Amino acid sequence: MREERTKSYLLLYVVVILTLGIFSLLLVLIKYRDVSIIGLVIFGILIFTSDNLNAPLPKTGSISVNFGISLASLIIFGPATGMLVTFISIFNIKEFIKRVPYYKHLFNAGQYLLSFAAASVFFEAFYDRSQTNFFYARNIWIIFLVTYIFFILNTSLTAGAISISTGMNILNIWVFNFAWIVPFQFFLSAMAIAIAFLYIRFSPFTLIFTSLPLIIAQYTYLLRVKERRTLLNSIMQIVKIMEAKDIYTAGHSMRVADYSELIARGLKLNEYDIEIVRNLASLHDIGKIQIDLSILNKMKKLSCKDWQEIKKHPIVSYEIVQQIDFLKEKATAILYHHERIDGTGYPFGKKGDEIPLFAKILCVADAYDAMSTNRPYRSGKSVGESIIELEKNKGTQFDEQVCDVMIEILKNKNAVPVTFSLGENEKS
């Protein structure tokens, strides 16, 4: 019943935003009727290309330079042309190929048009087109202000949709997913200013030296993102195959990744670090691939020789992850995830501040999942029992701050892993 009500609210929200988006498009076209056909064609082609080569963000949405192109067309030709150029960006072929649900596509269209319309009206009301000096200070400040008006509306509307569908606090969603992109908007403003100035001062051919290199750079970034995801997916398949051989640890790495992400968010790490922590957690036990299954599945107490084999896996895991370029700088988190604050852990007996924060996060997440799941030699602990165990080992096995965050998560979330995959609504 609750799920149906949520879907109804979400659908209503999408309809309202789409309606407002279409209305705002018509309003701008009626109010500002001067449309440049040349501008529409040239900038329409650029924004269509840019939007179809956008690159996915770590958690939600995608990133491209298309707003910079829309803003440049607004500066050069005015709101009517700028709105039509923005409207062209809605036709994203990738979304149709991927069969993105229609309501997401409609929402993207509505919120993008609505956000740009608000920015356009504000821009035209305060931008002084009579100034012969393009770099008139007030006009430059208006361009930067308009950029952030668009950004705040764009991301807030998206955060609203996510909030309705997940029940999460809208402010938390915005901070976790969009706050870190704020500096990128400054770059888009500067880009729009450069494109507009060179276009007005010289000719449309200057777009070859401004927009096209940026689109190519964006495409290169897209290829890197795809390569990274392909590599991680391939390695995760190995992890899944390894865990599938042991029914007691099946899904362990993914659960540890979920808990690590929750802890990282509780510690208020930035989105980049959260993504790194999650990837490291997903691969923290990959070194167990070299351990004999007879040891991993042993029903009785492990011998000293068995333990020596087990204790090698952080080193092997580290050596494997060290080969992944975008994870190697933080791979010590995997190497030290079985170290203890009091120095009695393995493989090197590191203690206190010698252990990096990411390793401390993995340590707590790994230990909680181990104690709360059934194993051949014992039953898993309840949430309450796990909290008691974490409290008892705080400051000796576990870092106190990290442990406190995990305990708070268990109390508030009732130990339900949450994967923050929030769809692809926002386009920057």
C-alpha positions as CSV (number, residue, x, y, z in Angstrom):
1,M,0.0,0.0,0.0
2,R,2.8,2.4,1.0
3,E,4.7,1.5,-2.2
4,E,1.7,2.2,-4.4
5,R,1.2,5.6,-2.6
6,T,4.8,6.5,-3.2
7,K,4.5,5.7,-6.9
8,S,1.4,7.8,-7.1
9,Y,3.1,10.8,-5.4
10,L,6.1,10.3,-7.7
11,L,4.0,10.2,-10.8
12,L,2.1,13.3,-9.7
13,Y,5.4,15.1,-9.1
14,V,6.7,14.1,-12.6
15,V,3.4,15.4,-14.2
16,V,3.6,18.7,-12.3
17,I,7.3,19.3,-13.2
18,L,6.7,18.3,-16.8
19,T,3.7,20.6,-17.1
20,L,5.6,23.5,-15.5
21,G,8.5,22.8,-17.9
22,I,6.4,22.9,-21.0
23,F,4.5,26.0,-19.7
24,S,7.8,27.8,-19.0
25,L,9.1,26.9,-22.5
26,L,6.0,28.4,-24.1
27,L,6.1,31.4,-21.8
28,V,9.7,32.3,-22.7
29,L,9.0,31.8,-26.4
30,I,6.0,34.2,-26.2
31,K,7.7,36.8,-24.1
32,Y,11.0,36.8,-26.0
33,R,10.2,36.1,-29.7
34,D,13.6,36.8,-31.3
35,V,14.9,33.4,-32.4
36,S,18.2,33.1,-34.2
37,I,18.0,30.3,-36.8
38,I,21.7,30.2,-37.2
39,G,22.3,30.1,-33.5
40,L,19.6,27.4,-33.0
41,V,21.2,25.2,-35.7
42,I,24.9,25.6,-34.6
43,F,24.3,25.4,-30.8
44,G,21.6,22.8,-31.3
45,I,24.1,20.5,-33.0
46,L,26.7,21.2,-30.3
47,I,24.3,20.5,-27.4
48,F,22.8,17.4,-29.0
49,T,26.4,16.0,-29.4
50,S,27.4,17.0,-25.9
51,D,24.3,15.5,-24.2
52,N,24.6,12.2,-26.1
53,L,28.2,11.9,-25.0
54,N,27.6,12.7,-21.3
55,A,29.4,10.7,-18.7
56,P,27.8,9.1,-15.6
57,L,28.5,10.5,-12.2
58,P,29.7,8.2,-9.4
59,K,26.2,8.0,-7.8
60,T,23.5,9.6,-9.7
61,G,22.9,11.5,-12.9
62,S,25.4,12.4,-15.6
63,I,27.8,15.2,-16.3
64,S,28.3,17.1,-19.5
65,V,29.2,20.6,-20.8
66,N,25.7,21.1,-22.3
67,F,24.6,23.8,-19.8
68,G,27.7,25.8,-20.8
69,I,26.5,25.6,-24.4
70,S,23.0,26.6,-23.4
71,L,24.2,29.5,-21.4
72,A,26.5,30.7,-24.2
73,S,23.5,30.7,-26.6
74,L,21.5,32.6,-24.0
75,I,24.2,35.3,-23.7
76,I,24.6,35.6,-27.5
77,F,21.1,35.3,-28.8
78,G,18.7,35.7,-25.9
79,P,16.2,33.6,-23.9
80,A,14.1,32.3,-26.9
81,T,17.1,30.8,-28.7
82,G,18.6,29.6,-25.5
83,M,15.4,27.8,-24.5
84,L,15.1,26.1,-27.9
85,V,18.7,25.0,-27.8
86,T,18.1,23.6,-24.3
87,F,14.9,21.8,-25.6
88,I,17.1,20.0,-28.2
89,S,19.2,18.5,-25.4
90,I,16.2,16.6,-24.2
91,F,16.4,14.3,-27.2
92,N,19.0,11.9,-25.7
93,I,19.4,8.8,-28.0
94,K,21.3,6.9,-25.2
95,E,18.2,7.1,-23.0
96,F,16.0,5.5,-25.7
97,I,18.6,2.8,-26.4
98,K,18.9,2.0,-22.7
99,R,15.1,2.1,-22.5
100,V,15.1,4.5,-19.6
101,P,11.5,4.5,-18.1
102,Y,9.3,7.1,-19.8
103,Y,8.6,8.9,-16.5
104,K,12.3,9.5,-15.9
105,H,12.7,10.9,-19.4
106,L,9.7,13.2,-19.0
107,F,10.9,14.3,-15.6
108,N,14.4,15.1,-17.0
109,A,12.8,17.2,-19.8
110,G,10.4,19.1,-17.4
111,Q,12.9,19.9,-14.7
112,Y,15.6,20.9,-17.2
113,L,13.3,23.3,-19.1
114,L,11.9,24.7,-15.9
115,S,15.3,25.4,-14.4
116,F,16.7,27.0,-17.6
117,A,13.6,29.1,-18.0
118,A,13.9,30.5,-14.5
119,A,17.6,31.2,-15.2
120,S,16.8,32.8,-18.6
121,V,14.2,35.2,-17.2
122,F,16.5,36.3,-14.4
123,F,19.3,36.8,-16.9
124,E,17.4,38.9,-19.3
125,A,16.0,41.0,-16.5
126,F,19.4,42.0,-15.1
127,Y,21.9,41.5,-17.9
128,D,22.8,44.9,-19.5
129,R,23.0,44.2,-23.3
130,S,23.6,47.9,-24.0
131,Q,27.1,47.6,-22.6
132,T,29.8,47.6,-25.3
133,N,32.4,46.2,-22.9
134,F,31.6,42.5,-22.9
135,F,33.5,42.0,-19.6
136,Y,31.5,44.6,-17.8
137,A,31.8,43.5,-14.1
138,R,28.0,43.4,-13.4
139,N,27.2,41.4,-16.4
140,I,29.9,38.8,-15.6
141,W,28.5,38.5,-12.1
142,I,25.0,38.0,-13.5
143,I,26.3,35.1,-15.7
144,F,27.8,33.4,-12.7
145,L,24.7,34.0,-10.6
146,V,22.5,32.6,-13.3
147,T,24.6,29.5,-13.5
148,Y,24.0,28.7,-9.8
149,I,20.3,29.6,-10.0
150,F,20.0,26.9,-12.7
151,F,22.2,24.5,-10.8
152,I,20.2,24.8,-7.5
153,L,16.9,24.4,-9.2
154,N,18.1,21.6,-11.4
155,T,19.5,19.6,-8.5
156,S,16.8,20.4,-6.0
157,L,14.0,19.2,-8.3
158,T,16.0,16.0,-8.8
159,A,16.6,15.6,-5.1
160,G,12.9,16.0,-4.6
161,A,12.1,13.1,-6.9
162,I,14.7,10.9,-5.1
163,S,13.3,12.0,-1.8
164,I,9.7,11.0,-2.8
165,S,10.9,7.6,-4.1
166,T,13.2,6.7,-1.2
167,G,11.7,8.5,1.7
168,M,15.1,10.1,2.5
169,N,15.6,13.7,3.7
170,I,15.8,16.0,0.6
171,L,18.6,18.1,2.1
172,N,20.7,15.0,2.8
173,I,20.2,13.8,-0.7
174,W,21.3,17.1,-2.1
175,V,24.4,17.3,0.0
176,F,25.4,13.7,-0.5
177,N,24.9,13.7,-4.3
178,F,25.2,17.2,-5.7
179,A,27.2,19.5,-3.3
180,W,30.5,18.2,-4.5
181,I,29.7,19.3,-8.1
182,V,29.4,23.0,-7.1
183,P,32.9,23.9,-8.3
184,F,32.2,22.4,-11.7
185,Q,29.5,25.1,-12.3
186,F,32.1,27.8,-12.0
187,F,33.9,26.1,-14.9
188,L,30.7,26.0,-16.9
189,S,30.2,29.7,-16.4
190,A,33.8,30.5,-17.5
191,M,33.3,28.2,-20.5
192,A,30.1,30.0,-21.5
193,I,31.8,33.4,-21.2
194,A,34.7,32.4,-23.4
195,I,32.4,30.8,-26.1
196,A,30.2,33.9,-26.2
197,F,33.0,36.4,-26.2
198,L,34.9,34.7,-29.1
199,Y,31.7,34.1,-31.0
200,I,30.6,37.8,-30.8
201,R,34.1,39.2,-31.2
202,F,35.2,37.1,-34.1
203,S,32.9,34.5,-35.8
204,P,31.1,31.2,-35.3
205,F,34.3,29.4,-36.4
206,T,35.7,30.0,-33.0
207,L,33.4,27.3,-31.7
208,I,35.9,24.8,-33.2
209,F,38.5,26.1,-30.7
210,T,36.1,26.4,-27.7
211,S,33.2,23.9,-27.6
212,L,34.5,21.0,-29.7
213,P,37.7,20.4,-27.6
214,L,35.5,20.4,-24.4
215,I,33.1,17.9,-26.0
216,I,36.0,15.7,-27.0
217,A,37.4,15.9,-23.5
218,Q,34.0,14.9,-22.2
219,Y,33.9,11.9,-24.5
220,T,37.4,10.9,-23.4
221,Y,36.2,11.0,-19.8
222,L,33.2,8.9,-20.8
223,L,35.5,6.2,-22.2
224,R,37.6,6.2,-19.1
225,V,34.4,5.8,-16.9
226,K,33.3,2.9,-19.1
227,E,36.8,1.3,-18.9
228,R,36.8,1.6,-15.1
229,R,33.3,0.1,-14.8
230,T,34.2,-2.8,-17.1
231,L,37.3,-3.5,-15.1
232,L,35.5,-3.4,-11.8
233,N,32.7,-5.6,-13.1
234,S,35.1,-8.2,-14.3
235,I,36.9,-8.3,-11.0
236,M,33.6,-8.4,-9.1
237,Q,32.6,-11.4,-11.2
238,I,35.7,-13.2,-9.8
239,V,34.7,-12.2,-6.3
240,K,31.2,-13.5,-6.8
241,I,32.5,-16.8,-8.2
242,M,34.8,-17.1,-5.2
243,E,32.1,-16.4,-2.7
244,A,29.6,-18.7,-4.5
245,K,31.8,-21.6,-3.5
246,D,31.2,-20.9,0.2
247,I,27.5,-20.6,1.1
248,Y,28.4,-18.9,4.4
249,T,30.2,-15.9,2.9
250,A,28.1,-15.5,-0.3
251,G,27.4,-11.8,-0.7
252,H,29.8,-10.9,2.0
253,S,31.8,-8.4,-0.1
254,M,28.8,-6.6,-1.3
255,R,27.3,-6.3,2.2
256,V,30.7,-5.0,3.5
257,A,30.6,-2.4,0.6
258,D,27.1,-1.4,1.7
259,Y,28.1,-0.9,5.3
260,S,31.3,0.8,4.4
261,E,29.4,3.3,2.3
262,L,27.0,4.0,5.2
263,I,29.9,4.5,7.5
264,A,31.7,6.8,5.1
265,R,28.5,8.9,4.7
266,G,28.1,9.0,8.5
267,L,31.7,10.4,8.7
268,K,30.7,13.0,6.0
269,L,33.3,12.0,3.5
270,N,33.0,13.5,0.0
271,E,31.4,11.6,-2.8
272,Y,34.8,10.7,-4.5
273,D,36.1,9.1,-1.3
274,I,32.8,7.3,-0.6
275,E,33.0,5.7,-4.1
276,I,36.7,4.7,-3.5
277,V,35.8,3.2,-0.1
278,R,32.9,1.2,-1.6
279,N,35.1,-0.1,-4.4
280,L,37.8,-1.1,-1.9
281,A,35.3,-2.8,0.3
282,S,33.9,-4.8,-2.7
283,L,37.4,-6.2,-3.3
284,H,38.8,-6.4,0.2
285,D,38.7,-10.3,0.3
286,I,39.7,-11.0,-3.3
287,G,43.0,-12.4,-2.0
288,K,41.1,-15.4,-0.5
289,I,41.0,-16.8,-4.1
290,Q,44.4,-18.4,-3.3
291,I,43.2,-20.0,0.0
292,D,42.2,-23.7,-0.2
293,L,38.4,-24.2,0.1
294,S,39.0,-26.9,2.7
295,I,40.4,-24.2,5.0
296,L,37.6,-21.7,4.3
297,N,34.9,-24.3,4.8
298,K,36.5,-26.0,7.8
299,M,33.8,-26.9,10.4
300,K,36.2,-27.2,13.3
301,K,38.7,-24.9,14.9
302,L,41.4,-23.7,12.5
303,S,45.0,-24.9,13.1
304,C,48.0,-22.5,13.4
305,K,49.0,-23.5,9.8
306,D,45.4,-22.7,8.6
307,W,45.6,-19.3,10.3
308,Q,48.9,-18.5,8.6
309,E,47.2,-19.1,5.3
310,I,44.2,-17.0,6.2
311,K,46.4,-14.1,7.3
312,K,48.0,-13.9,3.9
313,H,44.8,-12.8,2.1
314,P,45.1,-9.0,2.9
315,I,48.5,-9.0,1.3
316,V,47.3,-10.9,-1.8
317,S,44.2,-8.7,-2.0
318,Y,46.4,-5.6,-1.8
319,E,48.7,-6.8,-4.5
320,I,45.8,-7.4,-6.8
321,V,44.1,-4.1,-6.2
322,Q,47.4,-2.3,-6.5
323,Q,47.2,-3.1,-10.2
324,I,44.0,-1.0,-10.6
325,D,45.2,2.6,-11.3
326,F,42.3,4.5,-9.7
327,L,42.4,2.4,-6.5
328,K,46.1,1.9,-6.0
329,E,46.7,5.1,-3.9
330,K,44.2,3.9,-1.3
331,A,44.9,0.2,-1.6
332,T,46.6,0.1,1.8
333,A,43.0,0.2,3.3
334,I,42.7,-3.4,2.1
335,L,46.2,-4.3,3.3
336,Y,45.4,-3.1,6.8
337,H,41.7,-4.0,7.1
338,H,42.5,-6.7,9.7
339,E,44.8,-4.5,11.8
340,R,43.6,-3.5,15.2
341,I,43.8,-0.2,17.0
342,D,45.7,-1.8,19.9
343,G,48.3,-3.3,17.5
344,T,47.3,-7.0,17.9
345,G,45.9,-7.4,14.4
346,Y,47.5,-8.8,11.2
347,P,49.5,-8.9,8.9
348,F,51.9,-6.2,10.4
349,G,50.6,-5.3,13.8
350,K,49.9,-1.7,12.9
351,K,48.1,0.4,15.6
352,G,46.3,3.6,16.1
353,D,47.1,6.4,13.6
354,E,49.3,4.0,11.7
355,I,46.1,2.6,10.3
356,P,44.5,4.7,7.5
357,L,40.9,5.8,7.9
358,F,39.6,3.7,5.0
359,A,41.1,0.6,6.6
360,K,39.4,1.5,9.9
361,I,36.1,1.7,8.0
362,L,36.6,-1.6,6.3
363,C,37.6,-3.2,9.6
364,V,34.3,-2.3,11.3
365,A,32.1,-3.1,8.3
366,D,33.8,-6.4,7.7
367,A,33.7,-7.4,11.4
368,Y,30.0,-6.5,11.7
369,D,29.0,-8.6,8.7
370,A,31.1,-11.5,10.0
371,M,29.5,-11.4,13.4
372,S,26.0,-11.0,12.1
373,T,25.9,-13.8,9.6
374,N,25.8,-17.5,10.1
375,R,29.1,-19.4,9.8
376,P,29.8,-23.2,9.9
377,Y,31.0,-23.0,13.5
378,R,28.4,-20.6,15.0
379,S,25.1,-18.7,14.5
380,G,25.1,-15.0,13.6
381,K,24.5,-12.4,16.3
382,S,21.4,-10.3,16.4
383,V,21.6,-6.5,15.9
384,G,21.5,-5.9,19.7
385,E,24.3,-8.5,20.3
386,S,26.4,-7.0,17.5
387,I,26.1,-3.6,19.0
388,I,27.2,-4.9,22.4
389,E,30.2,-6.6,20.7
390,L,31.2,-3.4,18.9
391,E,30.9,-1.4,22.1
392,K,33.1,-4.0,23.9
393,N,35.9,-3.8,21.3
394,K,35.7,0.0,20.7
395,G,39.2,1.5,21.2
396,T,40.9,-1.9,21.1
397,Q,39.9,-3.6,17.9
398,F,38.0,-0.8,16.3
399,D,38.5,2.9,15.9
400,E,36.2,4.7,18.3
401,Q,34.8,7.3,15.9
402,V,34.2,4.8,13.1
403,C,32.7,2.3,15.6
404,D,30.3,5.0,17.0
405,V,29.1,5.8,13.5
406,M,28.4,2.1,12.8
407,I,26.5,1.7,16.1
408,E,24.4,4.7,15.3
409,I,23.6,3.2,11.8
410,L,22.6,-0.1,13.4
411,K,20.3,1.7,15.8
412,N,18.7,4.0,13.2
413,K,18.7,1.7,10.1
414,N,18.1,-1.6,12.0
415,A,21.1,-3.0,10.2
416,V,19.5,-3.0,6.7
417,P,22.2,-2.4,4.0
418,V,21.3,0.5,1.7
419,T,22.8,0.9,-1.8
420,F,22.7,4.5,-2.8
421,S,21.9,4.0,-6.5
422,L,19.5,6.8,-7.2
423,G,18.9,6.7,-10.9
424,E,20.0,9.2,-13.6
425,N,17.8,12.3,-13.3
426,E,20.2,15.1,-12.9
427,K,22.3,16.5,-15.8
428,S,24.9,19.2,-15.1
